[in-house]
Amino acid sequence: MKTLIIIIHPDIEKSVINKKWIEALAKHPEKYTIHQLYKAYPEGKIDILKEQQLMESYDKIVFQFPFYWFSSPPLLKQWLDEVVLYGWAYGSNSGYKLEGKKMTLAVTTGIDEEGYSASGEYKYTMNELFRPYELTFDYIKAEYKEPFVYYGIERDSSDEWIERSVPMYLEFIDQL
């Protein structure tokens, strides 16, 4: 079954890694469906029913975004608030439409992994910072999978370093 990749990047044309990942994913339409939230909803008006139907159609869902301000771009929070609703994603007898679906994050960061540690610049690991997503996915009875994080764009933005991320990312998705 194909994997749904939900891209949440407010300025994908200026992206370095996320844009490269999308190009790689697009070469395999038989395996991946790419859904770019900022392109689908440039004014921020989300089609809730369409999004729910899309989510129901896939068993594996990846949320791909750049990590900044220790979270996701704001449209993902809005999307979660508006799409993952009581009676559909949780609660009541008809809820839990996402139960058992594998969900994860694919995130790019500016600094190296060491910066996201107890002794690092930001004092917390990425897994600690991802707790709200883990709890959300657990709450709706989806199967939360360890995220894919590609660190260090501020340290190295060479074509070689960016290209190195592509097969790792595709392998990660295929192993879900």
N, C-alpha and C positions, 0 to 999 in steps of 0.2 A: 504494500500500500504506500502511496505517496505521503510525503511529509509536508505539512503546512509550515512555511517560514513567514512569520509576521515581522516585517521590518519596521522599526520605529526610529527613524532618523529625520530630524527636522530640515536638514539641508544635504541631502544625499549627493548632490552634484559636487559639493566641496569635500565630501568624504574621501578618505584614502582607503582604509581597510574594508569598511562595510560595503562600499561601492564595488571593490574587487570581489568580495564574497558573493554579492548579487550577480555579478557577471559570471562567476563560476557556477552558481546554482542554475542560472538561466540556460546553461549548456546542457542541462539534464532535466528537461520538462517532464519526462516520464517518471522522474523520481521526486521532484520538488515542485511545490506550488508557492510562488512568491506573492506576498500580499503586503504592499507598502502603505501603511496607515496614513502617512502625511500626504502621499499622492492621492489616495482614495478620499481623504477628508481634509482638503486644504483649508477649509473654513471651520473645521472642528465639529461639524454636525454629523455624528455617527449614525449609520443605518443599523440599528440594533438587531432587527430581525435578520438582515443579511449576514451580519457578523456571527450571530448565533448559529444560523444554518451552515455557515462556512466551518465553524468550529466543530459542529456535529459530524461533518463529513470526513474528518481526519482522525486517525488514532495517535499520530505523533505531531506535536506542535512545538515549534521553536520560536521564542521571542528574541529577535536580534536587535541590538541597539548599542550605541556608544554610552559608556558610563561617565556621567558627569554630575557634579553636585551630589555625589554619593547615591545616585538613584538613576532612574530612566528618564528619557525625555517626557515632558508632561502629557503628551497625548496617550501614552500607555496607561497612566493613572486614570485619565478620563475614560479611556476605553474599558478598563477594568470596572470602574464605577458604573458605567452605563450598560455594559454588555453582560457582565457576570452577575446576573440578577437572582434574587430570591424567587423560588418557584421554577426556575430554569436551571441554574447552576448549583443551587443548594436549597435545602428546606422543602417542605411539603412533599406529598407523594409523587408529584410529577417532576420534582427537582433532580439534580445530579445528572444532567445530560452530558457532563464531561467526565463522569466517573470512569476510572480505569484508563483514561487517555494519558499517554506519556507526554509530559510537558517539561520544558527546560528553557534555559536562557543561553544566549550566545552574545558575549559582551566584549567590547574593546575598551582598553583603559590607556590613559596617558603615561602612567609611571610603571616601573617594574613591580613584579610580584612582591619583592621584599618590602615595598612601601605599604602594602596591605598585610601587615602582620602586627602582632602585639608590640614588637619593638620598632616597627616601621613608622614612617611619617604619619600615617592615618590611623594607627593603633588597632585596627580591626582587619580581620581577614575578609576576603570577598564573600566567603560562605556566611560569615556573620552579617555582612551588609546585605546579603540576599535573603535573610530570614523572612521579611515580609512576603516575598514571592513564594518561598517554600511553604509558609503557613497558609497563604491563599490557595495554593494548589492542593495542599493537604485538606483544607476545609471543604473544597468542592469535590473531594475524593478522586482527584487526578493523581497520577503517579509522578511525583517530582523526581527528576533525574539531575544528577550533578551537572552544573553549568560548564560551558566552555568559555574560558576567559583568555583573551590574547592581550598580553601586557606590553607596555613600553613604547607606544608610538612617539612619545616625546623624546625618547632616547635614540630611537632608530626609525626613520621613515624611508629607508632605502627601498627601492623596488625589490631587491632580493629578500629583505626581511618581510616585506608585505606578501610577496609570492609564497614564502615559506609557510605562511598561515593558511593558505588555501587548502592544500591536501589534508592538513590536520583538522580543519573545520569540516570538510566534507566527510572525512572518516568518522569524526565525532557524531555527525548527524546519522550516518549510515549505521552506527553501532547502537543507536537508541533502542 
